[in-house]
């Protein structure tokens, strides 16, 4: 879908920011406190994307609501204090944010809103976004397109005016459900082969490649 994009929407974890180590550390603190075996960094990264409740339930491998609730409390308290220990913008992310500075930029993530806001503010990029929509907002989590549709409605935009940048099959499904142009980055937490098989509108290894593509496509 060629043409200038007026609204640029970013996923957060694994897309704009490499948060994997801090999430894994919080998950392993939780598991240790609950006498469970630790998970590797790659194992935890593979569980990121569908929100905190899903991450905790899959880390603990249980459906016991009391254990899940205890896990959520432990994870939340640890992560809130440590979410900026190692997390950083991916290389080239600042250049892409700068390239699209004259457009409307927003974040739509399944990460709890308070964590998303704390992370973006801590990295000094909050002012670049007109809106940050995280888990726990009035909208259902991705891949439901409701948050994107709400943003389009707010600025009276059509799907052709929107570019969604993500790193996962969840982002691909969200973009497809919303009917918007979707670009996926392979530097995140999804296997590259899975992203290639999805056939998104664009696939880039990193933000530098994405910026080149944006210039070529006239986004």
ChimeraX commands (.cxc) that place a marker at each C-alpha (Angstrom):
marker #1 position 0.00,0.00,0.00 radius 0.5
marker #1 position 2.12,2.93,-1.21 radius 0.5
marker #1 position 1.71,6.56,-0.24 radius 0.5
marker #1 position 2.49,8.89,2.62 radius 0.5
marker #1 position 1.47,7.56,6.01 radius 0.5
marker #1 position -0.09,10.07,8.37 radius 0.5
marker #1 position -0.23,7.80,11.43 radius 0.5
marker #1 position 2.72,5.61,12.46 radius 0.5
marker #1 position 1.92,3.03,15.14 radius 0.5
marker #1 position 4.67,1.10,16.92 radius 0.5
marker #1 position 4.65,-2.01,19.03 radius 0.5
marker #1 position 6.97,-1.67,22.05 radius 0.5
marker #1 position 8.65,-4.86,23.33 radius 0.5
marker #1 position 10.89,-6.36,20.66 radius 0.5
marker #1 position 10.07,-3.55,18.22 radius 0.5
marker #1 position 11.08,-0.14,19.56 radius 0.5
marker #1 position 12.81,-1.35,22.71 radius 0.5
marker #1 position 14.81,-4.47,23.56 radius 0.5
marker #1 position 13.23,-5.28,26.91 radius 0.5
marker #1 position 13.98,-9.00,26.92 radius 0.5
marker #1 position 16.60,-9.15,29.66 radius 0.5
marker #1 position 14.61,-7.09,32.15 radius 0.5
marker #1 position 11.45,-9.12,31.49 radius 0.5
marker #1 position 13.39,-12.38,31.87 radius 0.5
marker #1 position 14.94,-11.19,35.13 radius 0.5
marker #1 position 11.50,-10.32,36.51 radius 0.5
marker #1 position 10.11,-13.66,35.37 radius 0.5
marker #1 position 12.95,-15.57,37.00 radius 0.5
marker #1 position 12.62,-13.61,40.23 radius 0.5
marker #1 position 8.96,-14.63,40.27 radius 0.5
marker #1 position 9.82,-18.27,39.52 radius 0.5
marker #1 position 12.50,-18.37,42.20 radius 0.5
marker #1 position 10.13,-16.96,44.81 radius 0.5
marker #1 position 7.57,-19.59,43.87 radius 0.5
marker #1 position 10.11,-22.47,43.94 radius 0.5
marker #1 position 9.94,-23.01,40.19 radius 0.5
marker #1 position 12.82,-23.69,37.79 radius 0.5
marker #1 position 14.24,-20.65,35.98 radius 0.5
marker #1 position 13.65,-19.95,32.29 radius 0.5
marker #1 position 16.28,-18.98,29.75 radius 0.5
marker #1 position 16.26,-15.57,28.10 radius 0.5
marker #1 position 15.13,-17.08,24.80 radius 0.5
marker #1 position 12.34,-19.02,26.52 radius 0.5
marker #1 position 10.98,-15.87,28.13 radius 0.5
marker #1 position 11.28,-13.83,24.94 radius 0.5
marker #1 position 9.17,-16.44,23.16 radius 0.5
marker #1 position 6.39,-15.82,25.70 radius 0.5
marker #1 position 6.30,-12.03,25.28 radius 0.5
marker #1 position 3.53,-10.38,23.30 radius 0.5
marker #1 position 0.11,-11.26,24.65 radius 0.5
marker #1 position 0.21,-9.32,27.91 radius 0.5
marker #1 position 1.45,-9.85,31.44 radius 0.5
marker #1 position -1.23,-12.32,32.56 radius 0.5
marker #1 position -0.43,-14.59,29.63 radius 0.5
marker #1 position 3.31,-14.35,30.29 radius 0.5
marker #1 position 2.94,-15.29,33.96 radius 0.5
marker #1 position 0.52,-18.11,33.32 radius 0.5
marker #1 position 2.78,-19.61,30.66 radius 0.5
marker #1 position 5.94,-19.18,32.73 radius 0.5
marker #1 position 4.31,-20.95,35.67 radius 0.5
marker #1 position 2.59,-23.50,33.42 radius 0.5
marker #1 position -0.46,-23.53,35.65 radius 0.5
marker #1 position -4.14,-22.64,35.53 radius 0.5
marker #1 position -4.38,-22.24,39.33 radius 0.5
marker #1 position -5.80,-18.72,39.71 radius 0.5
marker #1 position -4.18,-18.21,43.13 radius 0.5
marker #1 position -0.71,-19.09,41.83 radius 0.5
marker #1 position -1.21,-16.89,38.79 radius 0.5
marker #1 position -2.29,-13.98,41.00 radius 0.5
marker #1 position 0.72,-14.46,43.27 radius 0.5
marker #1 position 2.98,-14.63,40.22 radius 0.5
marker #1 position 1.50,-11.41,38.86 radius 0.5
marker #1 position 2.17,-9.62,42.15 radius 0.5
marker #1 position 5.78,-10.80,42.32 radius 0.5
marker #1 position 6.49,-9.99,38.68 radius 0.5
marker #1 position 4.83,-6.59,38.88 radius 0.5
marker #1 position 6.71,-5.45,41.98 radius 0.5
marker #1 position 10.10,-6.58,40.67 radius 0.5
marker #1 position 9.66,-5.35,37.11 radius 0.5
marker #1 position 8.39,-1.93,38.16 radius 0.5
marker #1 position 11.68,-1.38,40.02 radius 0.5
marker #1 position 13.94,-2.86,37.33 radius 0.5
marker #1 position 12.36,-2.26,33.91 radius 0.5
marker #1 position 15.10,0.18,32.90 radius 0.5
marker #1 position 18.08,-1.85,34.14 radius 0.5
marker #1 position 19.02,-3.13,30.67 radius 0.5
marker #1 position 16.24,-2.05,28.29 radius 0.5
marker #1 position 17.27,0.23,25.43 radius 0.5
marker #1 position 16.04,1.49,22.09 radius 0.5
marker #1 position 17.02,-0.71,19.18 radius 0.5
marker #1 position 19.73,0.75,16.93 radius 0.5
marker #1 position 18.21,3.11,14.38 radius 0.5
marker #1 position 14.93,3.53,16.29 radius 0.5
marker #1 position 15.67,7.17,17.08 radius 0.5
marker #1 position 16.34,7.85,13.39 radius 0.5
marker #1 position 12.97,6.38,12.40 radius 0.5
marker #1 position 11.18,8.40,15.09 radius 0.5
marker #1 position 12.92,11.49,13.76 radius 0.5
marker #1 position 12.01,10.66,10.15 radius 0.5
marker #1 position 8.33,10.47,11.07 radius 0.5
marker #1 position 8.40,13.45,13.47 radius 0.5
marker #1 position 5.94,15.45,11.35 radius 0.5
marker #1 position 3.37,12.62,11.40 radius 0.5
marker #1 position 1.18,11.37,14.23 radius 0.5
marker #1 position 3.12,8.69,16.13 radius 0.5
marker #1 position 1.61,6.30,18.66 radius 0.5
marker #1 position 2.39,3.12,20.58 radius 0.5
marker #1 position -0.07,0.23,20.80 radius 0.5
marker #1 position 1.22,-2.56,23.01 radius 0.5
marker #1 position -0.13,-5.41,25.11 radius 0.5
marker #1 position 2.35,-4.45,27.84 radius 0.5
marker #1 position 0.52,-3.02,30.87 radius 0.5
marker #1 position -0.02,0.68,30.31 radius 0.5
marker #1 position 1.79,1.79,33.46 radius 0.5
marker #1 position 4.91,-0.17,32.47 radius 0.5
marker #1 position 4.75,1.11,28.89 radius 0.5
marker #1 position 4.49,4.71,30.05 radius 0.5
marker #1 position 7.28,4.29,32.63 radius 0.5
marker #1 position 9.56,2.71,30.04 radius 0.5
marker #1 position 8.97,5.30,27.33 radius 0.5
marker #1 position 9.38,8.18,29.78 radius 0.5
marker #1 position 12.54,6.63,31.22 radius 0.5
marker #1 position 14.05,6.36,27.74 radius 0.5
marker #1 position 13.25,10.01,27.05 radius 0.5
marker #1 position 11.01,9.46,24.03 radius 0.5
marker #1 position 7.52,9.99,25.47 radius 0.5
marker #1 position 7.14,13.43,23.89 radius 0.5
marker #1 position 7.38,11.89,20.42 radius 0.5
marker #1 position 4.06,10.07,20.80 radius 0.5
marker #1 position 0.59,11.52,20.57 radius 0.5
marker #1 position -0.80,8.45,22.31 radius 0.5
marker #1 position 0.46,5.41,24.23 radius 0.5
marker #1 position -2.09,2.61,24.50 radius 0.5
marker #1 position -1.13,-0.35,26.68 radius 0.5
marker #1 position -2.75,-3.37,28.24 radius 0.5
marker #1 position -5.53,-2.50,30.64 radius 0.5
marker #1 position -6.78,0.32,28.40 radius 0.5
marker #1 position -10.44,0.48,27.36 radius 0.5
marker #1 position -9.51,-1.47,24.21 radius 0.5
marker #1 position -9.04,-5.24,23.87 radius 0.5
marker #1 position -5.49,-6.49,23.48 radius 0.5
marker #1 position -3.93,-7.07,20.07 radius 0.5
marker #1 position -4.60,-8.76,17.68 radius 0.5
marker #1 position -7.97,-7.06,18.16 radius 0.5
marker #1 position -7.81,-3.93,15.95 radius 0.5
marker #1 position -9.97,-1.77,18.22 radius 0.5
marker #1 position -7.11,0.46,19.47 radius 0.5
marker #1 position -5.91,1.15,15.93 radius 0.5
marker #1 position -9.45,1.83,14.78 radius 0.5
marker #1 position -9.92,4.25,17.64 radius 0.5
marker #1 position -6.76,6.13,16.67 radius 0.5
marker #1 position -7.91,6.32,13.06 radius 0.5
marker #1 position -11.27,7.64,14.19 radius 0.5
marker #1 position -9.68,10.25,16.43 radius 0.5
marker #1 position -7.75,11.77,13.53 radius 0.5
marker #1 position -10.30,10.93,10.81 radius 0.5
marker #1 position -7.92,8.65,8.94 radius 0.5
marker #1 position -8.39,5.69,6.62 radius 0.5
marker #1 position -6.44,2.40,6.81 radius 0.5
marker #1 position -4.35,3.50,3.82 radius 0.5
marker #1 position -3.05,6.40,5.96 radius 0.5
marker #1 position -1.58,4.10,8.63 radius 0.5
marker #1 position 1.69,2.22,9.03 radius 0.5
marker #1 position 1.97,-0.36,11.82 radius 0.5
marker #1 position 5.51,-1.36,12.81 radius 0.5
marker #1 position 5.88,-4.53,14.86 radius 0.5
marker #1 position 7.98,-7.64,15.37 radius 0.5
marker #1 position 5.54,-10.50,15.85 radius 0.5
marker #1 position 2.77,-12.55,14.34 radius 0.5
marker #1 position 0.44,-10.81,16.80 radius 0.5
marker #1 position 1.36,-7.50,15.18 radius 0.5
marker #1 position 0.87,-9.01,11.74 radius 0.5
marker #1 position -2.61,-10.25,12.71 radius 0.5
marker #1 position -3.45,-6.87,14.23 radius 0.5
marker #1 position -2.44,-5.02,11.07 radius 0.5
marker #1 position -4.38,-7.44,8.90 radius 0.5
marker #1 position -7.46,-7.12,11.11 radius 0.5
marker #1 position -7.26,-3.32,10.89 radius 0.5
marker #1 position -6.52,-3.33,7.16 radius 0.5
marker #1 position -3.40,-1.17,7.54 radius 0.5
marker #1 position 0.08,-1.43,6.04 radius 0.5
marker #1 position 2.19,-3.60,8.33 radius 0.5
marker #1 position 5.99,-3.67,8.49 radius 0.5
marker #1 position 7.65,-6.32,10.63 radius 0.5
marker #1 position 11.16,-6.19,12.06 radius 0.5
marker #1 position 13.12,-9.40,12.48 radius 0.5
marker #1 position 15.33,-8.07,15.28 radius 0.5
marker #1 position 12.63,-8.87,17.86 radius 0.5
marker #1 position 11.39,-11.96,19.66 radius 0.5
marker #1 position 9.62,-13.88,16.87 radius 0.5
marker #1 position 11.41,-16.40,14.67 radius 0.5
marker #1 position 12.33,-14.85,11.34 radius 0.5
marker #1 position 11.00,-17.82,9.38 radius 0.5
marker #1 position 7.55,-17.37,10.93 radius 0.5
marker #1 position 7.52,-13.70,9.97 radius 0.5
marker #1 position 8.58,-14.50,6.41 radius 0.5
marker #1 position 5.80,-17.08,6.08 radius 0.5
marker #1 position 3.24,-14.48,7.16 radius 0.5
marker #1 position 4.07,-12.29,4.13 radius 0.5
marker #1 position 3.62,-8.87,5.74 radius 0.5
marker #1 position 3.56,-5.77,3.57 radius 0.5
marker #1 position 7.21,-5.18,4.47 radius 0.5
marker #1 position 9.91,-7.12,6.29 radius 0.5
marker #1 position 13.13,-5.52,7.54 radius 0.5
marker #1 position 16.03,-6.80,9.59 radius 0.5
marker #1 position 16.41,-3.60,11.57 radius 0.5
marker #1 position 15.38,0.04,11.73 radius 0.5
marker #1 position 18.03,1.15,9.26 radius 0.5
marker #1 position 16.59,-1.19,6.64 radius 0.5
marker #1 position 13.09,-0.03,7.54 radius 0.5
marker #1 position 14.07,3.61,7.09 radius 0.5
marker #1 position 15.51,2.84,3.65 radius 0.5
marker #1 position 12.27,1.08,2.77 radius 0.5
marker #1 position 10.18,3.99,4.03 radius 0.5
marker #1 position 12.13,6.38,1.82 radius 0.5
marker #1 position 11.74,4.07,-1.19 radius 0.5
marker #1 position 8.01,3.64,-0.65 radius 0.5
marker #1 position 7.36,7.29,0.07 radius 0.5
marker #1 position 5.86,6.57,3.47 radius 0.5
marker link #1:1,2 radius 0.2
marker link #1:2,3 radius 0.2
marker link #1:3,4 radius 0.2
marker link #1:4,5 radius 0.2
marker link #1:5,6 radius 0.2
marker link #1:6,7 radius 0.2
marker link #1:7,8 radius 0.2
marker link #1:8,9 radius 0.2
marker link #1:9,10 radius 0.2
marker link #1:10,11 radius 0.2
marker link #1:11,12 radius 0.2
marker link #1:12,13 radius 0.2
marker link #1:13,14 radius 0.2
marker link #1:14,15 radius 0.2
marker link #1:15,16 radius 0.2
marker link #1:16,17 radius 0.2
marker link #1:17,18 radius 0.2
marker link #1:18,19 radius 0.2
marker link #1:19,20 radius 0.2
marker link #1:20,21 radius 0.2
marker link #1:21,22 radius 0.2
marker link #1:22,23 radius 0.2
marker link #1:23,24 radius 0.2
marker link #1:24,25 radius 0.2
marker link #1:25,26 radius 0.2
marker link #1:26,27 radius 0.2
marker link #1:27,28 radius 0.2
marker link #1:28,29 radius 0.2
marker link #1:29,30 radius 0.2
marker link #1:30,31 radius 0.2
marker link #1:31,32 radius 0.2
marker link #1:32,33 radius 0.2
marker link #1:33,34 radius 0.2
marker link #1:34,35 radius 0.2
marker link #1:35,36 radius 0.2
marker link #1:36,37 radius 0.2
marker link #1:37,38 radius 0.2
marker link #1:38,39 radius 0.2
marker link #1:39,40 radius 0.2
marker link #1:40,41 radius 0.2
marker link #1:41,42 radius 0.2
marker link #1:42,43 radius 0.2
marker link #1:43,44 radius 0.2
marker link #1:44,45 radius 0.2
marker link #1:45,46 radius 0.2
marker link #1:46,47 radius 0.2
marker link #1:47,48 radius 0.2
marker link #1:48,49 radius 0.2
marker link #1:49,50 radius 0.2
marker link #1:50,51 radius 0.2
marker link #1:51,52 radius 0.2
marker link #1:52,53 radius 0.2
marker link #1:53,54 radius 0.2
marker link #1:54,55 radius 0.2
marker link #1:55,56 radius 0.2
marker link #1:56,57 radius 0.2
marker link #1:57,58 radius 0.2
marker link #1:58,59 radius 0.2
marker link #1:59,60 radius 0.2
marker link #1:60,61 radius 0.2
marker link #1:61,62 radius 0.2
marker link #1:62,63 radius 0.2
marker link #1:63,64 radius 0.2
marker link #1:64,65 radius 0.2
marker link #1:65,66 radius 0.2
marker link #1:66,67 radius 0.2
marker link #1:67,68 radius 0.2
marker link #1:68,69 radius 0.2
marker link #1:69,70 radius 0.2
marker link #1:70,71 radius 0.2
marker link #1:71,72 radius 0.2
marker link #1:72,73 radius 0.2
marker link #1:73,74 radius 0.2
marker link #1:74,75 radius 0.2
marker link #1:75,76 radius 0.2
marker link #1:76,77 radius 0.2
marker link #1:77,78 radius 0.2
marker link #1:78,79 radius 0.2
marker link #1:79,80 radius 0.2
marker link #1:80,81 radius 0.2
marker link #1:81,82 radius 0.2
marker link #1:82,83 radius 0.2
marker link #1:83,84 radius 0.2
marker link #1:84,85 radius 0.2
marker link #1:85,86 radius 0.2
marker link #1:86,87 radius 0.2
marker link #1:87,88 radius 0.2
marker link #1:88,89 radius 0.2
marker link #1:89,90 radius 0.2
marker link #1:90,91 radius 0.2
marker link #1:91,92 radius 0.2
marker link #1:92,93 radius 0.2
marker link #1:93,94 radius 0.2
marker link #1:94,95 radius 0.2
marker link #1:95,96 radius 0.2
marker link #1:96,97 radius 0.2
marker link #1:97,98 radius 0.2
marker link #1:98,99 radius 0.2
marker link #1:99,100 radius 0.2
marker link #1:100,101 radius 0.2
marker link #1:101,102 radius 0.2
marker link #1:102,103 radius 0.2
marker link #1:103,104 radius 0.2
marker link #1:104,105 radius 0.2
marker link #1:105,106 radius 0.2
marker link #1:106,107 radius 0.2
marker link #1:107,108 radius 0.2
marker link #1:108,109 radius 0.2
marker link #1:109,110 radius 0.2
marker link #1:110,111 radius 0.2
marker link #1:111,112 radius 0.2
marker link #1:112,113 radius 0.2
marker link #1:113,114 radius 0.2
marker link #1:114,115 radius 0.2
marker link #1:115,116 radius 0.2
marker link #1:116,117 radius 0.2
marker link #1:117,118 radius 0.2
marker link #1:118,119 radius 0.2
marker link #1:119,120 radius 0.2
marker link #1:120,121 radius 0.2
marker link #1:121,122 radius 0.2
marker link #1:122,123 radius 0.2
marker link #1:123,124 radius 0.2
marker link #1:124,125 radius 0.2
marker link #1:125,126 radius 0.2
marker link #1:126,127 radius 0.2
marker link #1:127,128 radius 0.2
marker link #1:128,129 radius 0.2
marker link #1:129,130 radius 0.2
marker link #1:130,131 radius 0.2
marker link #1:131,132 radius 0.2
marker link #1:132,133 radius 0.2
marker link #1:133,134 radius 0.2
marker link #1:134,135 radius 0.2
marker link #1:135,136 radius 0.2
marker link #1:136,137 radius 0.2
marker link #1:137,138 radius 0.2
marker link #1:138,139 radius 0.2
marker link #1:139,140 radius 0.2
marker link #1:140,141 radius 0.2
marker link #1:141,142 radius 0.2
marker link #1:142,143 radius 0.2
marker link #1:143,144 radius 0.2
marker link #1:144,145 radius 0.2
marker link #1:145,146 radius 0.2
marker link #1:146,147 radius 0.2
marker link #1:147,148 radius 0.2
marker link #1:148,149 radius 0.2
marker link #1:149,150 radius 0.2
marker link #1:150,151 radius 0.2
marker link #1:151,152 radius 0.2
marker link #1:152,153 radius 0.2
marker link #1:153,154 radius 0.2
marker link #1:154,155 radius 0.2
marker link #1:155,156 radius 0.2
marker link #1:156,157 radius 0.2
marker link #1:157,158 radius 0.2
marker link #1:158,159 radius 0.2
marker link #1:159,160 radius 0.2
marker link #1:160,161 radius 0.2
marker link #1:161,162 radius 0.2
marker link #1:162,163 radius 0.2
marker link #1:163,164 radius 0.2
marker link #1:164,165 radius 0.2
marker link #1:165,166 radius 0.2
marker link #1:166,167 radius 0.2
marker link #1:167,168 radius 0.2
marker link #1:168,169 radius 0.2
marker link #1:169,170 radius 0.2
marker link #1:170,171 radius 0.2
marker link #1:171,172 radius 0.2
marker link #1:172,173 radius 0.2
marker link #1:173,174 radius 0.2
marker link #1:174,175 radius 0.2
marker link #1:175,176 radius 0.2
marker link #1:176,177 radius 0.2
marker link #1:177,178 radius 0.2
marker link #1:178,179 radius 0.2
marker link #1:179,180 radius 0.2
marker link #1:180,181 radius 0.2
marker link #1:181,182 radius 0.2
marker link #1:182,183 radius 0.2
marker link #1:183,184 radius 0.2
marker link #1:184,185 radius 0.2
marker link #1:185,186 radius 0.2
marker link #1:186,187 radius 0.2
marker link #1:187,188 radius 0.2
marker link #1:188,189 radius 0.2
marker link #1:189,190 radius 0.2
marker link #1:190,191 radius 0.2
marker link #1:191,192 radius 0.2
marker link #1:192,193 radius 0.2
marker link #1:193,194 radius 0.2
marker link #1:194,195 radius 0.2
marker link #1:195,196 radius 0.2
marker link #1:196,197 radius 0.2
marker link #1:197,198 radius 0.2
marker link #1:198,199 radius 0.2
marker link #1:199,200 radius 0.2
marker link #1:200,201 radius 0.2
marker link #1:201,202 radius 0.2
marker link #1:202,203 radius 0.2
marker link #1:203,204 radius 0.2
marker link #1:204,205 radius 0.2
marker link #1:205,206 radius 0.2
marker link #1:206,207 radius 0.2
marker link #1:207,208 radius 0.2
marker link #1:208,209 radius 0.2
marker link #1:209,210 radius 0.2
marker link #1:210,211 radius 0.2
marker link #1:211,212 radius 0.2
marker link #1:212,213 radius 0.2
marker link #1:213,214 radius 0.2
marker link #1:214,215 radius 0.2
marker link #1:215,216 radius 0.2
marker link #1:216,217 radius 0.2
marker link #1:217,218 radius 0.2
marker link #1:218,219 radius 0.2
view
